[in-house]
Amino acid sequence: MEASTPGRARRGRAAGAALSRAAVVLLLSAFVGPASPSAGYFIRLPRGFRLTQDSLKIVGSSDYPVKVYVLLHQKSPHVLCVTQRLRNSELIDPSFQWYGPKGKIISVNSTTQVTSTGSLVFQNFEESMTGVYTCFLEYKPTVDEGAANLQLKYVMYAYREPRFYYQFTARYHAAPCNSIYNISFEKKLLQILSKLVLDLSCEVSLLKSECHHVKMQKAGLQNELFFTFSVLSLDTEKVPKPCIDHSCEPSRRLLKAKNLIERFFNQQVEVLGRRAEPLPEIYYIEGTLQMVWINRCFPGYGINTLKHPKCPECCVICSPGSYNPRDGTHCLQCNSSLAYGAKACG
């Protein structure tokens, strides 16, 4: 645990700082010049949804279908074939029958299990398992009474964690906009940023790079490079070493990557501010680093806090009548989309 290894934590922070300083020196040696201290700002959205211990067993309702959310390719909670009232009551000679989108569910198969007490459990939940499930319960309230019947409905939804990422913008004083030095600088900057986050299994992608003429107050026109780039944690299957503790979670790796990049830009300011030479053509402009935290979903999934208030930050599979064709955040309306998880309208 990090809390029990302060020396290791300090060494890790020191190593990150050294790497950042070295990156600044490398960039300075080619292009940049002095400026004054700066600090970026960022906006965080809430952290991703996590099933709690209270969610591991779910009871039904005789009044409405109960929504159940299952992380894709994971084991589901135990879905009980009782209401909250019956859960605390004695049931004489109970019998349970479960039906899903593909018909009656047998007691045991490779992916689905109905326990002896009537609970439905999925061992490896797939997209195709999404849909309406109905349990028929028959029991005697007492030995002397006749049989009672109850029908409970559940809607099982596959969900995935958002593919969140940081988006950065920064501005540099530049050479003339048609200069080859600007292109060379852009490549060098991206190489350095990519190297900074490589050990965190994150990747940097350039989203936009533009050169503009900017009219400065009392300073005439100057050339500026406007950079927009993203930092994304690689998918688990792409990570060379399997994650075995909380430090491997995408949010933690991304936070470390953000801190390294922010330190890199701040150290450009600190290092350059100690130089006595005149300003070079290309250098970072104080205070222009900005960061925003962005969520996105896989195609066929979307975030909808109104429809899924119990899973407000989950990328839930799109319901019939909606679709998501790309890495957007929401399912779009489409009346001709009749299946769960639609990636096209129609």
C-alpha positions, 0 to 999 in steps of 0.5 A: 500500500502507498501509505505504508511505503513513504520512502517509495512514494518520495522516490517515485515523486522525485523520479517524476520530477527529474524526468520532467526537468530533463524533458524541459532541458531537452525542449529548451535546448532546441526551441524555447526561452524564458517566461514567468511562473504559470499554473493551469486549471482543470475541471473534474467530473465525478469519479466513475460508478462502483457497485457497493456491497449493498448492491450485491443482492437485489430484490424485486418489486411487485409494482414495477420492473427493477433495473439491474446494472452489470459490468460487462464481462463480470459476475452479476449481483445475486438477483433474488426472486423475492420482494423486500417483504418476502425476503424477511418471511418464511416461504413454504415449498417455494418454487422458482422459474426464470425466463429471459430474452431467450426463453426459460433459464435452466438451473445451471449452464456455463454462464447463468445459474439459478441457485437453490433459493431462486437467485439468478446469477450471471458469471460473465455478463455479455451484451446479448444478455441485456433485456427483461427477465421475469421470475415466477415464484410459487409458495405457501405462506403457511402449511395450511394455506393454499399456494400464492403466486408472484411475478417479478420483472427485472431489466438487466443492463450491461454497462462499461466504465467511461473512457475518460481522458484529459484534454489540454490546451497550451499556447506558444510564441512561435516563428512565422506561421509558414516556418519549418521550425514550428513543425519541428517544434510540434514533433519534439513537444509531442515526443517529450509528452509521450515519453513523460507518460509512457511508464503510466501506460498512457498515450498522448494524441495531438488533436489540433495544432494551429498557428495564428497572428495575434494582435497584442496590446501595445506590442503589435502582431505576434505569431502563436501556436495553439496546441490541443492534445489529449492524454488517455489511459490505455485499455487494460488489454494493451497494458504490458503488465496486468494491474494488481492493485489500485495504482493501476486503475485508469483514473489513478494513472491519468491523474499521475500523467496530468501531474507530470504534464502540469509539472513539465509546463511549470518547469519550463517557466521556472527554468526559462525564467533563470536564463539571461539570454533574449527570448528565442522565437518559440517559447511557452506563454505564461498561464495558457495551459488549461485542462478539462476532464472528459468522459466518453463511452464506447459505441452502443453505450451512453450516460443518462442520469435521468434514465439510470439514476442508480448508475449515473456515471456509467456508460449503460448499453443503449436501450431500444429506440436509441443508439450511439455510433461513435465514442460519444457520451450519450445515446441518441434517439432513433425510433427504428433502432429496435435492439440493445446496444445499437451503433447505427440508426435502423 
